[in-house]
Amino acid sequence: MSEPLPRVAAPGAPPAPRPPAGPGSVAPGAVDPVGMRLRDTLRRGGWSICLLAVPLVVMEQLSREATGTLAPDIRDTFGISDAAFVATAGFTGVALVLGGIPMAWLAGRVNRKHLVVISAVVGTLSLIGAGLAQNVWHLFAAYAFTGLAAAYSNPVFGSLIADAYPVEGRGRIYSLHATATPIGQAVGPALAGSLAGLAGDGDESWRWAYIGLAVPYALLAIAAAVFLKEPRRDGTTSGTGPAWEEHPVGILHGFRQMMRVRTFLSMCLGIGALGLALFTVPVQMSLLLGDAYHFDAFERGVIFSLTQVPVIGAMVIGGHFFDRVFRRTPETTVVIAGGSILGYGVIICGGIWLGPAWLMLTAYVLASMCVGIALVCVGPLVAAVSPHRLRAQAFAFLPVFTFLMGGFFGSVFAGFLSDSFGPRTAITCAVAFSAFAAGLLFLRGRAHLRHDIAAAAGEPDPDPDPDPDPVHL
């Protein structure tokens, strides 16, 4: 068994002493291989970032889930086809991706707290705009601003977590941040369906779901303005620090640097390929449940909410074990991520054709648990292989690859397939390609992980022998 990974050293300090050989031994200055407890990690890095990051990302997810859950009703209100609605709603993702790059640029030059607050305000107004939309173009603009409002999330929260929390427990914080997405997926459909149901049985009751969701979004904007703190930006310790980088890295230079990190490049290509499935499956599942099984908005909302509860549990458990596995054999986390993505593809492609709704949804839950476990690994892996001055850009580049490799255009093509052959065919074609490609790309990055972690920390490459030296973070 390889030795536990040593504690991070401050810039310019000599490397931490190597722990003595022997099972269970921990040298002075080294970290316990099981990592740091969650409570201790939060105490060291502060509670405000984690306690605000999770509900804010939940709110961003709620708005997207409302669109997916209410898709048949919105489509019928405006009298458009499946493909036209998917293209309109899918521009939320386009705006999120395009906005992520300037947000990463701003994250190194202004106080990141301000980006969070302003984005939450824009998100609140965009939800109100979606509820008041009178034609497709109004709806298109509202969805675009919804995406722009969420564009800060990856680069800003990704770098805030990396800067604020010690590496010994960082994986657990990233896992909590990652669970915000399935929490939003669990709460969003039922909440949106309930708000639409309370508004009545009219054709436009879906509007009240968007307006109702704007209220908690506004409250979170106020909470972020009051409580959110800016951590140090030097990548060594937590605490209050400067609001901007003294020498921020440009976007093009950061992109060139990160593309040389082979583990990061493999993950970007993998997430990009997986984006086709992540964009396509939720909307097409909603259309399938509405058209083939005749579930109304409330029933679809309850179904999607219940299916996410096991996913949240799987991600929490995955986050608990990530730090322990990563501290001993970091390559294993990449294998787990790649294998989980491949399992997701196999289960979805087979389960979507099962006739009874309960059996199909059981397969959908198992597949979603697999992809949730994979996504838990992404955040801490990106932070581990990215120099601290490039972390905001690194987290912003991930959704760019999702867009470029089919997240938007692929989902529109799936909409055309759905119009011609039905949602099952659209889901099968999208997932069969994306999950297989993504899983293999993740697995390919395993061979370069130790070298890239060492390079990110500015330390010598570990010996690539069968019992490798500890990885210096």
Disulfide bonds with the S-S distance in Angstrom:
none
